[in-house]
């Protein structure tokens, strides 16, 4: 078995052996241009059910991009398989996305093609321009879930509020991780256990507290309100350019190209920013060519 310095970051010996054996096998295949390892195995977030994630770049034209998985030495090896012809398009299309970040943080075991090696090096130099947008998306989810939880409490249905509130805590964990310059993985609560003990304790209070469930949920809502308020300014800075030309409706903001890759609810988020005095809510007549023409349409703008 060959030595692969890139695998030194893989702490789990079973995953390291599986990746090395796979690399040895693929090194004998002339179609394989590059092989790299990424994901939880090299980021220190693996556990006893983790697989090892590999990029495999093939000497092919076309737009091939597919996933595959094999069993090697008792460990699951998962592949992202991309043709050389599609790699450049994939990089440009996904620039700033989690996929591009996965490429940028990959540790390459070998690369046989100078042009491919040059492109992969360029990916590592890409900035992360979407950190503010990721925060905006996470805060939007927090505010939406808080509204839903408070509605359940109002309807005297605390059990219905519980999953909404748990989801809000998960998104708060994402915000905390993003603030540290790290992209949150599949288990954001687990990632913050050592970094944010207060957050984890609040999360546990949902099920372990001695107060009645409704009281615990009210306390958690208050905590999440306080925890997200310092993020309001960052959210506003992401929205401000879209509002520079004047007030917009929630639907118009949703259609803005700056937010096209985000799945935002907008209503809860905008209402929250209005409540903090960072946005103004107003109305204007709907255009004559739209449904409900002439009736007041709710719009949001920057304070005058």
N, C-alpha and C positions, 0 to 999 in steps of 0.2 A: 504494500500500500504506500502510495506517494505521500510526502509531507505537504500539508496545505496550511501555511501561516494564517490564512483567512479564517480557518476553523478554530483558532486559539480562543476566540470569543465565545465559542459554544461550550457551555459548562457541563451539559449533560453528556456523559460518555457514550450512551447509546445513540443519541442523535448525532454526535460527532462522528462516530464510526459509520453510521448509516450514510451520512453526507459524504464521507471520504470514499467509501466503497462505490457509491453512486458516481462520484467524480472520476474515479479510476475507470469505471466502465464506459462513461461517456467520453473520456479522453481518447478512447480507441475508435470513436465514431467520427469520421471525417465531416459529417454534417454539423457537428456541434462546434459553434464558434466561441461561445463564452458560457461560463457557469458561475453563478454567484449565490450566496446564502444571505437571507434577510429574515426579518420577523422576530418573533419572541425568542427563538433559540439564540440569537446573537445580541438581543437587547436585555438579557437577564430576566425575562418574564416567562420562562418556560415552566411547566409543571409536569406531573407524571403522565398526563394524557396529551402532551404537546407533540406536534409533528415538527419537521424541519422544512422550511420553505426555501425553494430554489428557483432562481431565474435560469432559463435555458434559452440561449439565443442560437437559432439555427441558420445555416447558410442557405437561405431560401429567399426568393422574391415573393411577392404577394402580400396579403394582409393577414397572415396567420397570427392568431393570438388565442390560445386555449389553455385550459387548466387540465392537469392530470395528477394522479396519485399512485404510488407504488408502495409495496412493503419491502423494506430492506433491513436485514439484520434485526427483525422484530420491531422496527420503528417505521412509522408512516412518513414517507417523503412526498411532499406536495410540490408540484411544478407550476410555474407560469411560463408557458412556451411561446416564444415570439420569433417570427421570422426576421431576418436582417432587414428585409425590405419594409417591414412594418414598424421596426423599432423607432426610426426617426419620427414617423407620423404619430406614433403612440406617445413619445416624449413631448412633442409640441402640443398635442391635443390635451394631454393630462397635466400640463405644466401647472405647478402649484397644488395639485391634487394629492390625495393619499397614495395613489399609484406611483406618481412621480417621486414622492418622498421615499417610497419603498425602493425604487431604483437608486435614489441618491444615497441611501444608507446601506445598500447592499455591499457585502464584502466579497469581492470577486476571487474565485479560486484560480481561474485562468481565463485568458482571452487570446484568441489566435488571429485576430483581425485588427489591424491598426486603426481603420476608420471606425470600427465599432468601439474600440478602446477609447478613441478620442471623443466620441459622442457620450459615452458613459462618464468620462471625466468631466465633460461639460455639464452633465446633469447634476453632478455633485456641487457645482458652483452656483446653481440656481438659488435665488433667495426664496424664503417662505413668505410670499406676499399675502397669504390668506389667513394669517393668525388672527387678525381682527375680525374677519368674516366668520371664522370658526367660532370665535367667542360670541359674536352676534347671534349665530345660529343656536348655540347652546343656551344663551340667556333667553332667547325667544322661546325655546322649549321649556325652560324653567318657569317663565311667566305664564305660559299656556297651562302648564300642569298645576300651578298654584291657583289660577282662576278655577280650574276644574275641581281641585280639592276643596276650595272654599264653597263652591256651589254644592258639593256633596254634604259638607257640614251644614250649610243653610237648610238643605233638605233633610237634615237629621239622618244622614247615611254615612257615618264615619268609616265603615268598612269599604264603601265605594271610594272614599277619599284616599285610603291607604296606598293603593297602587299608583295613584297619580302623584302622591307626595314622594314615594320611593323613586319614581322615575325622575322627579325634579332633583333629588339628591344625586342621582347618577350624572345628570347633566351639569350639576355644580362641580362634581368631581372632574368632569371633562374640562371645565373652565380652569380649575386649579392646575391641571396638568398642562394645558395649553400655555398658561401664564409662565410656566417653568421652561417653555420652549420645547416641549416634548409632545409628540402626537399621541393622543389617547388611544389605547388599544381596545380590545374587546372587553376587558374587565377594568374600567376606570376606577371603581371603588377599591379594588385590590391594589391598584397602582398608587393610591394615596394613603394607604394604611400607615405606612411609616412616615410619610411627609405631612399628613394632615390629621393628626389624632382627634382633634376637636370635631372635624367633619364626620369622621367614622363613628365617634361616640354619639353624635346627634342622629346619625343613621340608625344606630343600634337602639336608640331610645324609642324608635317607632314600635319595636316589638318587645323590648325588655323593661320599659318604664313601669312605675307603680301607679301612675295617675290613670284615670279613665282614658280610653282611646281618643275620644274627642278632644280632651284637654291636651293630650300629647301632640295631636295633629295641629292644634292651634299654636302650640309652642314651636313646632317645627316650621309652620308657615311663617311665624314671626322671625325665626332664625334665617330662613331662606330670603325673606324680604331684606333683612339687614346684610346678608352675605352678597346679594346681587346688586344692591344700591351703588357700591363703589364702581361697578362695571358700567353704569349708565352713561358716563361720559365717553367711554370707548365705543359703546354702541352708537351714540349720537354721531361720533366722528365718522363712522362707517356710513351712516345714513345721510349726513350733511351734504355731500356732493350731489346726491340725487335731488335734494330739496333746494339746491342753489337757485334754480330757475323759478321757484315759487311753490306753493302748497300742492301736494299730490294726495290722491286717495290711496287707501291701502292696496287696491287692485293695481293702480299705476306703479306703486313701489314694487309690488310683486313682479311686475313685468319688466322692471328696469334691468338692463343687461348686467349691471354690477352684481345682481343677486340671482342670476338665472340658474346657478348651480346649487342654490340653497333651497331647502324646503321650509319656508318660514310661514308662520301663522299670521304674523303682523298685528292683528287686532289687539291681542293682549300686550304685546311689546310696545306698540304705539300709545296705548292707553296708559301704560306704566310711565313712559317718558313724559306724557302730558301731565300726569299726576305729580311728577318731580319738577315740573316747570321748565323742562328742557325742550319741549315742543308745544306748539299751540294747535288747538283743534278749532276748526271753523267749518263753514259750509259755503257752497257755491251752487248755482243752478246747473243741473245736468244738461249736457249738450242736446240740441234738438234732434240729432240723429240717433240718440240712444233711448233705451227703454226708460220709462219714468222721466221723460224729458221735462225740464223746467222745475222738477222737484229738487229740494236741497240735497246736495251730495256732501257727505262728510269728508273733509280733507285735513291734512296735517302739514304744518309748516314750521319754519324756524321762528323763534320769538322775535318780534319787531323791536 
